[in-house]
Amino acid sequence: MTEQQQDLFQKFAALASLLGLIAIFSFTSNAFFSVGNGMTVALQVTSIAYLGIAATCVIITGGIDLSVGAILALSGVVAAMLVKAGAPVPIGMFAGLLVGALCGLINGLCVTVLKLPPFIATLGMMLVARGVALQLTDARAISGLGDSFAELGNGALFRIVNIGADGFPDVVFVGIPYPVVLMIVLALAVSILLNRATLGRHLYAIGSNLEAARLSGVNVKGVTLFAYVLSGLLAGLTGCVLMSRLVTAQPSEGLMYELDAIAAAVIGGTSLTGGVGTVSGTVIGAFVIGILRNGLNMSGVSAFTQQILIGVVILLAVWIDQMRHRK
């Protein structure tokens, strides 16, 4: 079996797992297939998907990014502080994205220029970004951000509302939440980048064989730097969207999100050794995690047991990946 066939097999395995979870939880809870629960799952999955897509690009190069959860918090806090100070919401959100991209740039420079191992470089950034977020807010949440700040995280495309005879709004169609629309757009854009663009092929080449890529004329430093900047940018976007959904900026938000992102990528077939991975597989992996958590919640399973089960799923996904490469 070729590497491409193995990658396809693991993606189908993740999809089969997803469909199996849907089938199981549809029997354990009558409300699982409701429209409201479907929208809840989709919204919960968006943060994992954004960060998972970022993790996929970094892992494909043979790296790792442990700082996305902390960057998420710092970017959201910066955006909220500017809006709270009177800046327009788009300016605040843009500043949050810039902070994320800057943190990603520092990560990339540490890896490519200082030659630090990605694990150490991004672990350091995780501590720095979290510390700065807590310092800026004095470890307190920022609230009272207004309806305009909440629009990105809580608005919906094609939402239809009629005013009834009693004067109260009647929701005809809940619409597609903006975070879900953004997830679809991001997945398509990054997928095209990886599969159609020269830059995407260079990302795969670096992860497959860094020295061969360098000898072939690939700008290894520049491409690797791009992967980390993209990861930081998507982490910043996740922070802005998440804080908008909560209408509150929490400096402690995003704890352990980096593990969810890596798990989504690995479950979807991304190899931790680099050179293998797809966005579609990562999105499937994100839905596996999201539906597993949602179904267990609806079944009354404790949060501690959920952590155990998700940990087992991650271990199985990594074991399958290791077995594939041994063969």
LUMROSE-393167 format. One record per atom (N, C-alpha, C): z, x, y; atom name. Coordinates in steps of 0.1 Angstrom, whole numbers, plus 5000, padded with zeros to 4 digits. Layout:
REM residues N
    z    x    y site
    Z    X    Y   CA
...
END
This chain:
REM residues 327
    z    x    y site
 5000 5008 4988    N
 5000 5000 5000   CA
 5000 5009 5013    C
 4991 5006 5022    N
 4990 5014 5034   CA
 5001 5011 5043    C
 5003 5019 5054    N
 5013 5017 5063   CA
 5011 5004 5071    C
 4998 5001 5074    N
 4995 4989 5081   CA
 4998 4976 5072    C
 4995 4977 5059    N
 4998 4966 5050   CA
 5013 4965 5049    C
 5021 4976 5049    N
 5035 4975 5048   CA
 5041 4968 5060    C
 5036 4972 5072    N
 5040 4966 5085   CA
 5038 4951 5085    C
 5026 4947 5080    N
 5022 4933 5079   CA
 5031 4926 5069    C
 5035 4932 5058    N
 5043 4926 5048   CA
 5057 4924 5054    C
 5063 4933 5062    N
 5076 4932 5067   CA
 5076 4921 5078    C
 5065 4920 5086    N
 5064 4909 5096   CA
 5064 4895 5089    C
 5057 4894 5078    N
 5056 4882 5071   CA
 5070 4879 5064    C
 5077 4889 5060    N
 5090 4887 5054   CA
 5100 4882 5065    C
 5099 4887 5077    N
 5107 4882 5088   CA
 5104 4868 5092    C
 5091 4865 5092    N
 5087 4851 5094   CA
 5092 4841 5083    C
 5091 4846 5071    N
 5096 4838 5060   CA
 5111 4836 5061    C
 5118 4846 5065    N
 5133 4845 5067   CA
 5135 4834 5078    C
 5127 4835 5089    N
 5129 4826 5100   CA
 5127 4811 5095    C
 5116 4809 5088    N
 5113 4795 5083   CA
 5124 4791 5073    C
 5129 4800 5065    N
 5140 4797 5056   CA
 5153 4793 5063    C
 5156 4800 5074    N
 5168 4796 5082   CA
 5166 4782 5088    C
 5154 4780 5093    N
 5152 4767 5099   CA
 5154 4756 5089    C
 5148 4758 5077    N
 5149 4748 5066   CA
 5164 4746 5062    C
 5171 4756 5061    N
 5185 4755 5057   CA
 5194 4748 5067    C
 5192 4752 5080    N
 5201 4746 5090   CA
 5197 4732 5093    C
 5184 4728 5091    N
 5180 4714 5093   CA
 5187 4705 5083    C
 5191 4710 5072    N
 5199 4702 5062   CA
 5214 4701 5065    C
 5219 4712 5071    N
 5233 4713 5074   CA
 5237 4706 5086    C
 5228 4703 5095    N
 5231 4696 5108   CA
 5219 4687 5112    C
 5222 4674 5114    N
 5212 4665 5119   CA
 5207 4668 5133    C
 5215 4674 5141    N
 5211 4677 5155   CA
 5203 4690 5156    C
 5201 4697 5145    N
 5195 4710 5146   CA
 5180 4709 5151    C
 5173 4698 5147    N
 5159 4696 5150   CA
 5157 4688 5163    C
 5168 4686 5171    N
 5167 4678 5183   CA
 5160 4686 5194    C
 5154 4679 5203    N
 5147 4686 5214   CA
 5157 4695 5222    C
 5168 4689 5225    N
 5178 4696 5233   CA
 5183 4709 5226    C
 5185 4709 5213    N
 5189 4721 5206   CA
 5178 4731 5206    C
 5165 4726 5204    N
 5154 4735 5204   CA
 5153 4743 5217    C
 5155 4736 5229    N
 5155 4742 5242   CA
 5167 4752 5243    C
 5178 4748 5237    N
 5190 4757 5238   CA
 5187 4770 5230    C
 5181 4769 5219    N
 5178 4781 5211   CA
 5168 4790 5218    C
 5157 4783 5224    N
 5147 4791 5231   CA
 5153 4798 5243    C
 5162 4792 5250    N
 5168 4799 5261   CA
 5177 4810 5257    C
 5185 4808 5246    N
 5193 4818 5241   CA
 5185 4830 5236    C
 5174 4828 5231    N
 5165 4838 5225   CA
 5159 4847 5236    C
 5156 4841 5247    N
 5149 4848 5258   CA
 5154 4862 5261    C
 5168 4863 5263    N
 5174 4875 5267   CA
 5172 4886 5255    C
 5174 4881 5243    N
 5172 4891 5232   CA
 5157 4895 5231    C
 5148 4886 5234    N
 5133 4889 5233   CA
 5129 4899 5244    C
 5134 4896 5256    N
 5131 4906 5267   CA
 5135 4920 5264    C
 5148 4921 5260    N
 5153 4934 5256   CA
 5147 4940 5244    C
 5144 4931 5234    N
 5138 4935 5222   CA
 5124 4941 5224    C
 5116 4935 5233    N
 5103 4940 5236   CA
 5104 4954 5243    C
 5114 4956 5251    N
 5117 4969 5257   CA
 5121 4979 5247    C
 5130 4975 5238    N
 5134 4984 5227   CA
 5122 4988 5218    C
 5113 4979 5215    N
 5102 4981 5207   CA
 5093 4993 5213    C
 5091 4992 5226    N
 5082 5002 5232   CA
 5089 5016 5231    C
 5102 5016 5233    N
 5110 5029 5233   CA
 5110 5034 5219    C
 5114 5026 5209    N
 5115 5030 5195   CA
 5102 5035 5189    C
 5091 5029 5194    N
 5078 5033 5189   CA
 5075 5048 5192    C
 5081 5052 5203    N
 5079 5066 5207   CA
 5089 5075 5200    C
 5097 5070 5191    N
 5107 5078 5184   CA
 5120 5079 5191    C
 5122 5071 5202    N
 5134 5072 5210   CA
 5143 5060 5208    C
 5154 5058 5216    N
 5163 5047 5215   CA
 5169 5045 5229    C
 5172 5033 5233    N
 5178 5030 5246   CA
 5190 5021 5244    C
 5202 5027 5246    N
 5215 5021 5244   CA
 5220 5015 5257    C
 5213 5017 5268    N
 5218 5014 5281   CA
 5214 5000 5287    C
 5205 4993 5279    N
 5199 4981 5285   CA
 5209 4970 5288    C
 5220 4969 5280    N
 5230 4959 5284   CA
 5237 4962 5297    C
 5241 4974 5299    N
 5247 4978 5311   CA
 5238 4977 5323    C
 5225 4981 5321    N
 5215 4980 5332   CA
 5213 4966 5336    C
 5213 4957 5326    N
 5212 4943 5328   CA
 5223 4938 5338    C
 5235 4942 5335    N
 5246 4938 5343   CA
 5245 4943 5358    C
 5242 4956 5359    N
 5241 4962 5372   CA
 5230 4956 5380    C
 5218 4953 5374    N
 5207 4947 5381   CA
 5210 4933 5386    C
 5217 4925 5377    N
 5220 4912 5381   CA
 5231 4912 5392    C
 5240 4921 5392    N
 5250 4922 5402   CA
 5244 4926 5416    C
 5235 4935 5416    N
 5229 4939 5428   CA
 5221 4928 5434    C
 5213 4921 5426    N
 5205 4909 5430   CA
 5215 4899 5436    C
 5226 4896 5430    N
 5235 4886 5434   CA
 5242 4890 5447    C
 5246 4903 5448    N
 5252 4907 5460   CA
 5243 4906 5473    C
 5231 4909 5471    N
 5221 4908 5482   CA
 5219 4894 5486    C
 5218 4885 5477    N
 5216 4871 5480   CA
 5229 4865 5486    C
 5241 4869 5481    N
 5253 4865 5487   CA
 5255 4870 5502    C
 5249 4882 5505    N
 5249 4887 5518   CA
 5239 4881 5528    C
 5230 4872 5522    N
 5221 4865 5531   CA
 5206 4868 5529    C
 5203 4878 5520    N
 5189 4881 5517   CA
 5182 4870 5510    C
 5169 4868 5512    N
 5162 4858 5504   CA
 5163 4861 5489    C
 5162 4851 5481    N
 5163 4852 5467   CA
 5153 4862 5461    C
 5140 4860 5465    N
 5130 4869 5460   CA
 5133 4884 5462    C
 5138 4887 5474    N
 5142 4901 5478   CA
 5153 4906 5469    C
 5163 4897 5467    N
 5174 4901 5458   CA
 5169 4904 5444    C
 5161 4895 5439    N
 5156 4897 5425   CA
 5147 4910 5424    C
 5139 4912 5434    N
 5131 4924 5434   CA
 5140 4937 5434    C
 5150 4936 5442    N
 5160 4947 5442   CA
 5166 4950 5429    C
 5169 4939 5422    N
 5174 4940 5408   CA
 5165 4947 5399    C
 5152 4943 5400    N
 5142 4949 5392   CA
 5140 4964 5395    C
 5141 4968 5408    N
 5140 4982 5412   CA
 5152 4990 5406    C
 5164 4984 5406    N
 5175 4991 5401   CA
 5173 4994 5386    C
 5168 4983 5379    N
 5166 4985 5365   CA
 5155 4996 5362    C
 5145 4996 5370    N
 5134 5006 5368   CA
 5139 5020 5371    C
 5148 5021 5382    N
 5154 5034 5386   CA
 5163 5039 5374    C
 5171 5031 5368    N
 5179 5035 5357   CA
 5171 5040 5345    C
 5160 5032 5343    N
 5150 5037 5332   CA
 5144 5050 5335    C
 5141 5052 5348    N
 5135 5065 5352   CA
 5144 5076 5350    C
 5157 5074 5353    N
 5167 5085 5351   CA
 5168 5088 5336    C
 5168 5077 5328    N
 5169 5079 5313   CA
 5157 5087 5309    C
 5145 5084 5314    N
 5133 5091 5310   CA
 5133 5105 5314    C
 5138 5108 5326    N
 5139 5122 5331   CA
 5149 5130 5322    C
 5160 5124 5319    N
 5170 5131 5310   CA
 5164 5135 5297    C
 5155 5126 5291    N
 5149 5128 5278   CA
 5138 5138 5279    C
 5129 5137 5289    N
 5117 5145 5290   CA
 5119 5158 5297    C
 5127 5158 5308    N
 5129 5171 5316   CA
 5141 5178 5311    C
 5153 5171 5310    N
 5165 5178 5306   CA
 5166 5180 5291    C
 5156 5174 5283    N
 5155 5175 5269   CA
 5168 5170 5261    C
 5175 5160 5267    N
 5186 5155 5261   CA
 5182 5145 5250    C
 5189 5144 5239    N
 5186 5134 5229   CA
 5187 5120 5235    C
 5177 5111 5232    N
 5177 5098 5237   CA
 5190 5091 5235    C
 5197 5093 5224    N
 5209 5086 5221   CA
 5220 5090 5231    C
 5221 5103 5234    N
 5231 5108 5244   CA
 5227 5104 5258    C
 5214 5105 5262    N
 5210 5102 5275   CA
 5213 5088 5279    C
 5209 5079 5270    N
 5211 5064 5273   CA
 5225 5060 5271    C
 5233 5067 5263    N
 5247 5064 5261   CA
 5254 5067 5275    C
 5250 5078 5281    N
 5256 5082 5294   CA
 5252 5072 5304    C
 5240 5068 5304    N
 5235 5057 5314   CA
 5243 5044 5312    C
 5245 5041 5299    N
 5253 5029 5296   CA
 5266 5029 5303    C
 5273 5040 5302    N
 5287 5041 5309   CA
 5286 5041 5324    C
 5276 5049 5329    N
 5274 5050 5344   CA
 5271 5036 5350    C
 5261 5029 5344    N
 5256 5016 5349   CA
 5267 5006 5349    C
 5275 5006 5337    N
 5286 4996 5336   CA
 5297 4999 5346    C
 5300 5012 5348    N
 5310 5016 5357   CA
 5306 5012 5372    C
 5294 5015 5375    N
 5289 5011 5389   CA
 5290 4996 5391    C
 5285 4988 5381    N
 5286 4974 5383   CA
 5300 4969 5385    C
 5310 4974 5377    N
 5324 4971 5379   CA
 5329 4975 5392    C
 5325 4987 5397    N
 5330 4993 5409   CA
 5325 4984 5421    C
 5312 4981 5421    N
 5306 4973 5432   CA
 5313 4960 5434    C
 5317 4953 5423    N
 5322 4940 5423   CA
 5338 4940 5422    C
 5344 4952 5421    N
 5358 4953 5418   CA
 5362 4945 5406    C
 5353 4945 5396    N
 5354 4938 5383   CA
 5356 4923 5384    C
 5351 4917 5395    N
 5351 4903 5397   CA
 5337 4897 5397    C
 5337 4884 5393    N
 5324 4877 5392   CA
 5320 4873 5407    C
 5307 4872 5409    N
 5301 4868 5422   CA
 5296 4854 5420    C
 5301 4844 5427    N
 5297 4830 5425   CA
 5293 4825 5439    C
 5290 4812 5439    N
 5285 4805 5451   CA
 5272 4810 5456    C
 5262 4812 5446    N
 5249 4818 5450   CA
 5239 4808 5454    C
 5241 4795 5452    N
 5232 4785 5456   CA
 5222 4781 5446    C
 5216 4769 5449    N
 5206 4764 5440   CA
 5193 4772 5439    C
 5189 4778 5450    N
 5177 4786 5450   CA
 5178 4798 5440    C
 5190 4804 5440    N
 5192 4815 5430   CA
 5192 4810 5416    C
 5195 4798 5414    N
 5196 4792 5400   CA
 5182 4788 5395    C
 5172 4787 5404    N
 5159 4781 5400   CA
 5152 4789 5389    C
 5152 4802 5390    N
 5145 4810 5380   CA
 5151 4808 5366    C
 5164 4807 5365    N
 5170 4806 5352   CA
 5171 4792 5346    C
 5171 4782 5356    N
 5173 4768 5351   CA
 5162 4759 5354    C
 5152 4763 5361    N
 5140 4755 5364   CA
 5131 4754 5352    C
 5122 4745 5352    N
 5113 4742 5341   CA
 5099 4739 5346    C
 5089 4743 5338    N
 5075 4741 5341   CA
 5071 4727 5335    C
 5063 4719 5343    N
 5059 4706 5338   CA
 5070 4696 5336    C
 5081 4698 5342    N
 5092 4689 5341   CA
 5089 4676 5348    C
 5091 4664 5342    N
 5088 4651 5347   CA
 5100 4643 5348    C
 5103 4639 5360    N
 5115 4630 5363   CA
 5111 4618 5371    C
 5115 4606 5366    N
 5113 4594 5374   CA
 5126 4588 5378    C
 5126 4582 5390    N
 5138 4575 5395   CA
 5138 4561 5390    C
 5148 4558 5382    N
 5150 4545 5376   CA
 5153 4534 5386    C
 5154 4521 5382    N
 5157 4510 5390   CA
 5171 4511 5396    C
 5180 4518 5388    N
 5193 4519 5393   CA
 5195 4531 5403    C
 5184 4538 5406    N
 5185 4549 5416   CA
 5188 4562 5410    C
 5191 4563 5397    N
 5194 4575 5390   CA
 5181 4581 5384    C
 5181 4595 5384    N
 5169 4601 5378   CA
 5168 4599 5363    C
 5156 4597 5358    N
 5154 4595 5343   CA
 5144 4606 5339    C
 5148 4616 5331    N
 5140 4627 5326   CA
 5130 4622 5315    C
 5117 4622 5319    N
 5107 4618 5309   CA
 5104 4630 5300    C
 5102 4641 5306    N
 5099 4654 5298   CA
 5107 4665 5304    C
 5115 4672 5296    N
 5124 4682 5301   CA
 5117 4694 5306    C
 5104 4696 5302    N
 5096 4707 5306   CA
 5099 4720 5298    C
 5091 4730 5301    N
 5093 4743 5295   CA
 5101 4752 5304    C
 5113 4756 5300    N
 5121 4764 5309   CA
 5114 4777 5314    C
 5116 4781 5326    N
 5109 4793 5332   CA
 5112 4805 5324    C
 5125 4807 5319    N
 5127 4819 5311   CA
 5118 4820 5298    C
 5115 4808 5292    N
 5107 4807 5280   CA
 5092 4811 5284    C
 5088 4805 5295    N
 5074 4808 5300   CA
 5073 4823 5302    C
 5083 4829 5309    N
 5083 4843 5311   CA
 5083 4852 5299    C
 5090 4847 5288    N
 5090 4854 5275   CA
 5076 4854 5269    C
 5069 4843 5270    N
 5056 4842 5264   CA
 5046 4851 5272    C
 5047 4851 5285    N
 5039 4860 5293   CA
 5041 4875 5290    C
 5054 4878 5290    N
 5058 4892 5287   CA
 5053 4897 5273    C
 5055 4888 5263    N
 5051 4892 5250   CA
 5036 4894 5249    C
 5028 4885 5255    N
 5014 4887 5255   CA
 5009 4899 5263    C
 5015 4902 5274    N
 5012 4913 5283   CA
 5015 4927 5275    C
 5027 4928 5270    N
 5030 4940 5263   CA
 5023 4942 5250    C
 5020 4931 5243    N
 5012 4931 5231   CA
 4998 4937 5234    C
 4992 4932 5245    N
 4979 4937 5249   CA
 4979 4952 5252    C
 4990 4955 5259    N
 4992 4969 5263   CA
 4992 4978 5251    C
 5000 4974 5240    N
 5002 4982 5229   CA
 4989 4983 5220    C
 4982 4972 5219    N
 4970 4971 5210   CA
 4957 4974 5216    C
 4956 4972 5229    N
 4942 4973 5236   CA
 4941 4985 5245    C
 4952 4989 5251    N
 4952 4999 5262   CA
 4954 5013 5256    C
 4948 5023 5262    N
 4949 5037 5258   CA
 4964 5041 5258    C
 4971 5037 5268    N
 4985 5040 5270   CA
 4993 5035 5257    C
 4990 5023 5252    N
 4996 5018 5240   CA
 4994 5027 5228    C
 4981 5032 5227    N
 4978 5040 5216   CA
 4985 5054 5217    C
 4987 5058 5229    N
 4995 5071 5231   CA
 5010 5069 5227    C
 5015 5057 5230    N
 5029 5055 5226   CA
 5031 5056 5211    C
 5021 5050 5204    N
 5022 5051 5189   CA
 5019 5065 5184    C
 5010 5072 5191    N
 5007 5086 5187   CA
 5020 5095 5188    C
 5027 5093 5199    N
 5039 5102 5201   CA
 5049 5099 5191    C
 5051 5086 5187    N
 5061 5083 5177   CA
 5057 5087 5163    C
 5044 5087 5160    N
 5039 5091 5147   CA
 5040 5106 5145    C
 5035 5114 5155    N
 5036 5129 5154   CA
 5035 5134 5168    C
 5046 5138 5174    N
 5047 5142 5188   CA
 5038 5155 5190    C
 5039 5164 5182    N
 5032 5177 5184   CA
 5017 5175 5183    C
 5013 5167 5173    N
 4998 5164 5172   CA
 4993 5156 5184    C
 5001 5147 5189    N
 4998 5140 5201   CA
 4996 5149 5213    C
 5005 5159 5214    N
 5005 5168 5225   CA
 4992 5177 5224    C
 4989 5182 5212    N
 4977 5190 5210   CA
 4964 5182 5212    C
 4965 5169 5211    N
 4953 5160 5213   CA
 4951 5157 5227    C
 4960 5162 5236    N
 4958 5160 5250   CA
 4966 5148 5256    C
 4975 5142 5248    N
 4983 5131 5253   CA
 4994 5137 5262    C
 4996 5130 5274    N
 5006 5134 5283   CA
 5019 5129 5278    C
 5026 5137 5269    N
 5038 5132 5262   CA
 5049 5129 5272    C
 5051 5137 5282    N
 5062 5135 5291   CA
 5060 5122 5299    C
 5047 5121 5304    N
 5044 5109 5312   CA
 5045 5096 5304    C
 5040 5096 5292    N
 5040 5084 5284   CA
 5054 5080 5280    C
 5062 5090 5276    N
 5076 5088 5272   CA
 5084 5083 5284    C
 5081 5088 5296    N
 5088 5084 5308   CA
 5084 5069 5311    C
 5072 5066 5309    N
 5068 5052 5311   CA
 5075 5042 5302    C
 5078 5046 5289    N
 5085 5037 5280   CA
 5099 5035 5285    C
 5106 5045 5290    N
 5119 5043 5294   CA
 5120 5035 5308    C
 5110 5037 5317    N
 5110 5029 5329   CA
 5107 5015 5326    C
 5098 5012 5316    N
 5095 4998 5312   CA
 5108 4992 5306    C
 5115 4999 5298    N
 5127 4994 5292   CA
 5137 4991 5303    C
 5139 4999 5313    N
 5148 4997 5324   CA
 5144 4985 5332    C
 5131 4984 5335    N
 5125 4973 5343   CA
 5128 4959 5336    C
 5126 4959 5322    N
 5128 4947 5315   CA
 5143 4943 5314    C
 5151 4953 5313    N
 5165 4951 5314   CA
 5170 4945 5327    C
 5164 4950 5338    N
 5166 4945 5351   CA
 5162 4930 5352    C
 5150 4927 5347    N
 5145 4914 5347   CA
 5154 4904 5339    C
 5159 4909 5327    N
 5168 4901 5319   CA
 5181 4898 5327    C
 5186 4908 5334    N
 5198 4906 5342   CA
 5196 4896 5353    C
 5185 4896 5360    N
 5182 4886 5370   CA
 5181 4872 5365    C
 5174 4871 5354    N
 5172 4858 5347   CA
 5185 4852 5342    C
 5193 4861 5336    N
 5205 4857 5330   CA
 5215 4853 5340    C
 5217 4861 5351    N
 5226 4857 5362   CA
 5221 4844 5369    C
 5208 4842 5370    N
 5203 4830 5376   CA
 5207 4818 5367    C
 5206 4819 5354    N
 5210 4809 5345   CA
 5224 4805 5346    C
 5233 4815 5348    N
 5247 4813 5349   CA
 5251 4809 5363    C
 5242 4812 5373    N
 5245 4810 5387   CA
 5258 4818 5391    C
 5260 4828 5384    N
 5272 4837 5386   CA
 5268 4851 5381    C
 5272 4861 5389    N
 5269 4875 5384   CA
 5282 4880 5378    C
 5281 4884 5366    N
 5293 4889 5358   CA
 5290 4904 5356    C
 5298 4913 5361    N
 5296 4927 5359   CA
 5299 4931 5344    C
 5306 4923 5337    N
 5308 4925 5322   CA
 5298 4919 5313    C
 5288 4913 5319    N
 5277 4906 5311   CA
 5269 4917 5304    C
 5263 4913 5293    N
 5254 4922 5285   CA
 5260 4931 5275    C
 5273 4929 5273    N
 5280 4937 5263   CA
 5274 4935 5249    C
 5270 4946 5242    N
 5264 4946 5229   CA
 5250 4940 5228    C
 5244 4937 5240    N
 5231 4932 5240   CA
 5221 4942 5235    C
 5224 4955 5237    N
 5215 4966 5232   CA
 5213 4965 5217    C
 5224 4962 5210    N
 5224 4961 5196   CA
 5215 4949 5191    C
 5216 4938 5198    N
 5208 4926 5195   CA
 5193 4930 5197    C
 5190 4938 5208    N
 5176 4941 5210   CA
 5171 4950 5199    C
 5178 4960 5195    N
 5174 4969 5185   CA
 5173 4962 5172    C
 5182 4953 5169    N
 5182 4945 5157   CA
 5169 4936 5156    C
 5166 4930 5167    N
 5154 4921 5168   CA
 5141 4929 5165    C
 5141 4941 5171    N
 5129 4950 5168   CA
 5128 4954 5154    C
 5140 4959 5148    N
 5140 4963 5134   CA
 5137 4952 5124    C
 5143 4940 5126    N
 5140 4929 5118   CA
 5125 4925 5118    C
 5119 4927 5130    N
 5105 4924 5131   CA
 5096 4935 5126    C
 5101 4945 5121    N
 5092 4956 5115   CA
 5091 4969 5122    C
 5097 4970 5134    N
 5097 4982 5141   CA
 5105 4993 5134    C
 5099 5005 5132    N
 5105 5015 5124   CA
 5113 5024 5133    C
 5126 5027 5129    N
 5134 5035 5137   CA
 5130 5050 5138    C
 5121 5054 5129    N
 5115 5067 5129   CA
 5104 5069 5139    C
 5099 5057 5145    N
 5088 5058 5155   CA
 5074 5056 5149    C
 5065 5052 5158    N
 5051 5051 5154   CA
 5047 5037 5148    C
 5057 5028 5145    N
 5054 5015 5139   CA
 5062 5005 5147    C
 5055 4994 5150    N
 5062 4983 5157   CA
 5052 4973 5164    C
 5055 4961 5164    N
 5047 4951 5171   CA
 5056 4942 5179    C
 5050 4936 5190    N
 5057 4927 5198   CA
 5059 4914 5191    C
 5049 4909 5184    N
 5050 4896 5177   CA
 5062 4897 5167    C
 5063 4908 5159    N
 5073 4910 5150   CA
 5087 4909 5157    C
 5088 4916 5168    N
 5101 4916 5176   CA
 5105 4902 5180    C
 5095 4894 5185    N
 5098 4881 5189   CA
 5103 4872 5177    C
 5097 4874 5166    N
 5102 4867 5154   CA
 5116 4872 5150    C
 5119 4885 5151    N
 5132 4890 5149   CA
 5142 4884 5159    C
 5138 4882 5171    N
 5147 4876 5181   CA
 5151 4862 5177    C
 5141 4855 5173    N
 5143 4841 5169   CA
 5151 4840 5156    C
 5150 4850 5147    N
 5158 4850 5135   CA
 5173 4851 5139    C
 5176 4861 5149    N
 5190 4862 5153   CA
 5195 4850 5161    C
 5186 4844 5170    N
 5190 4833 5177   CA
 5193 4820 5169    C
 5184 4818 5159    N
 5185 4806 5151   CA
 5197 4808 5141    C
 5199 4820 5136    N
 5210 4823 5128   CA
 5223 4820 5135    C
 5225 4824 5147    N
 5237 4822 5155   CA
 5238 4807 5158    C
 5227 4801 5162    N
 5228 4786 5166   CA
 5232 4778 5154    C
 5225 4780 5143    N
 5228 4773 5131   CA
 5242 4774 5126    C
 5247 4787 5126    N
 5261 4789 5122   CA
 5271 4783 5131    C
 5268 4783 5144    N
 5277 4776 5154   CA
 5277 4761 5151    C
 5266 4755 5148    N
 5265 4741 5146   CA
 5272 4737 5132    C
 5272 4747 5123    N
 5279 4745 5110   CA
 5294 4748 5111    C
 5299 4752 5122    N
 5313 4754 5124   CA
 5318 4768 5118    C
 5308 4777 5117    N
 5312 4790 5112   CA
 5318 4798 5123    C
 5329 4806 5121    N
 5336 4813 5132   CA
 5327 4824 5137    C
 5330 4828 5149    N
 5323 4839 5155   CA
 5324 4852 5148    C
 5336 4854 5142    N
 5338 4867 5134   CA
 5330 4867 5122    C
 5328 4856 5115    N
 5320 4855 5103   CA
 5305 4857 5107    C
 5301 4852 5119    N
 5288 4854 5124   CA
 5285 4868 5126    C
 5294 4876 5131    N
 5292 4890 5133   CA
 5290 4897 5120    C
 5297 4893 5110    N
 5296 4899 5097   CA
 5282 4897 5091    C
 5277 4884 5092    N
 5264 4880 5086   CA
 5253 4887 5093    C
 5254 4888 5107    N
 5243 4894 5114   CA
 5243 4909 5112    C
 5255 4915 5110    N
 5255 4929 5106   CA
 5249 4932 5093    C
 5251 4923 5083    N
 5245 4924 5070   CA
 5229 4923 5071    C
 5225 4914 5080    N
 5210 4912 5082   CA
 5204 4925 5087    C
 5211 4931 5097    N
 5206 4944 5103   CA
 5206 4955 5093    C
 5216 4956 5085    N
 5217 4966 5074   CA
 5205 4964 5064    C
 5202 4952 5060    N
 5191 4950 5051   CA
 5178 4953 5057    C
 5176 4950 5070    N
 5163 4953 5077   CA
 5161 4968 5078    C
 5172 4976 5081    N
 5171 4990 5082   CA
 5168 4996 5068    C
 5175 4991 5058    N
 5173 4996 5044   CA
 5159 4994 5040    C
 5153 4982 5043    N
 5139 4979 5039   CA
 5130 4989 5046    C
 5133 4992 5059    N
 5125 5002 5067   CA
 5125 5016 5060    C
 5137 5020 5056    N
 5139 5033 5050   CA
 5132 5033 5037    C
 5133 5023 5029    N
 5126 5023 5016   CA
 5111 5024 5017    C
 5106 5017 5028    N
 5092 5017 5031   CA
 5087 5031 5034    C
 5095 5039 5041    N
 5090 5052 5045   CA
 5092 5062 5034    C
 5102 5060 5025    N
 5103 5068 5013   CA
 5091 5067 5004    C
 5086 5055 5003    N
 5074 5053 4995   CA
 5062 5060 5001    C
END
